[in-house]
């Protein structure tokens, strides 16, 4: 969503989304709590503070941008993992999580638009590294059962990263955000925990199959 910066009468920098004013947001139907929260956020970026994470709210926004990038990367990586998996139970679990990931990204879109008026993903280096490791496992494993065990391990590393991220974001939202946003983040956190538990159950069998004593 395009925006430009302007200075208001109080000497503050205001992000105006495609020229939309507070009256414009009302016309677009933004609810009062979300509208007031968004504009209190946008109109209180003082000159020189725009790119600094010098308070918890800005750190919260930065972390939201990064987990949004992480979800996008996961959406691109999961189809490759599904194709490489041999066990049908594992394929189904990964496919289900791919569908959940679309929902998680949509929730982040909602939170970011309501909280700061824009979606501006910041490349998540941590997720990129985890996905790269997973791709190495798929490439290097020559045995199907070993590959499945490696895919599960890689997927659970990703899940644990997301669980840590969403747990932190939920706490930040409780402090500087809104209760609705904290609830959405908590919902995603619980779904990540559930996906991780399913992978753990599958691993019990997959690891035994992959274990081949010399």
Phi, psi and omega in degrees: 000124183288150176209161172224167183256140174220159179257130180268183187293338180273006179078017179262155176270129181241130174275117179254115187282108179050035178081010183280128178264172175306322177296322179297322178296322178298320180292331177282352175091017178294136180292154185304312181299317182289322180295313182293323179294317181297314185282332174293329177288310187291326187271002181244022171274102180283158181306131179091350182258357191298326185251010183254138174266071185258011171208167188295326181296318179291323176296320177301313179297318180299317180290325174298316179298321182289318180289333174296316175299319180299317180297322178296317178296322180294319178302325180281331185274325186301318179303325178293321179291322178297315181295324183281337182290147180255325180285129183298322180299322178290317177303315181296317180298317180292322178295318178298320180288329175300317179295321177295324182298325176298320178293318180299318179296321179295322177296319178296320175304313181299313182297314183294318180294319181285328185275319183227004171083006182200156174247115184223075185305139177251124187309125181268103182292324181298315179292322178301320180292318180296319179294321178298320177298317179298321178295324177297319179299314180298320183287322189275332184286125179261345179257134184299316182292324176293320178297317179299316179298321178292323178296318178298315179301315180295317181295323181287328173299318178295316179300316182294324175299314181294320179299317178296317182295312183289328175296318178294315181296322177300317179295317177300317182296325179295333183268312187244353182256222178235159180296328179295316179294320177299322179294319178296318179293323178293323178298316177296318179302315181294325178291325176293320178298319180295317179298321179295320179297321178297316179296324178297318179296318179294324182297329180305319179275318184298320181293323177297318179295325183283340182282112181232097182303140180294000000 
